[in-house]
Amino acid sequence: MHDVHVAATPAVDPTLVLLTVEEAARRLRVGRTTCFRLIRTGALESVTIGGLRRVPVDAPAAYVTHLRTAHRAA
């Protein structure tokens, strides 16, 4: 019998209200550069706090919902 090693996924903190760009990219399964492009074009909501760019925790899901709605309409 072979041991199967599954990479541990970090537990999601339900109290988070903002994600780093890297965390948002991971949730969308895209690269960091793509995530920054989505932010720059306004497709993915983000906020700036000081010099830090953050993505509201519900923004990745809202972006996917928008994509699905646009796909259905096409």
N, C-alpha and C positions, 0 to 999 in steps of 0.2 A: 504494500500500500504506500502511496506517495503522499507526502505532506504537501498540502496546498497552502501557500503563504499569500494572504490577502493584505494589501497595503492598508494600514489603519487610516481611516479618515478622521480628521479632527472633529470632535463633538461641536455641534453648532450651539452657540450661546443664544438662547431665546431672548435674552435681554438686550442684545445688540440692536441699535437703531441705524447704525451706519457701518458700511463695509469699506475696506480699502479697495483700491482699484484691482489689485491682485485677487482679493477674495471675490469680488464681483465677476472678474474674468473667469475664475475657477467655477463659479456657479453657472455661468453661461457656457462653459467648456470652450472658451476662446482664449487667444493669447492676450497678453497685456497690451500690446500695440493695438490690436483690434478693439479692445475695450476702451482705450484712450481715444481712438477714432470715433467710436460710438458716442462717447461723451462730448468730444469736440463738435460733432455734427448735431448734437442735441437729441439724438435717438435714445440715449441712456441718460437719465436724470442724475445729476451730481450736485454737490455743494462744496464750497471751499470754506475751510475753517483755518484761519491763519494762512499758512502756506500749504496746507494739506488738502488734497482732493479726496472726497469721500462720496460714496454712493449709498443712498437710502436703501435699507434692507429690502424693501418691497419693489425697488426699481428694476432689478433683473427680471422678476416675474412679470411686471407691467410691460417691459420691452418685449418679452416673448408673447404675451397676450396680444400686443399690437401687431407683431409679425403674423400671428395666426389669423387675426381678424383681416389683415390686409391680404393674406394668402387666400382666404375664403372668398373675399370680394373680387379677386382677380379671375 
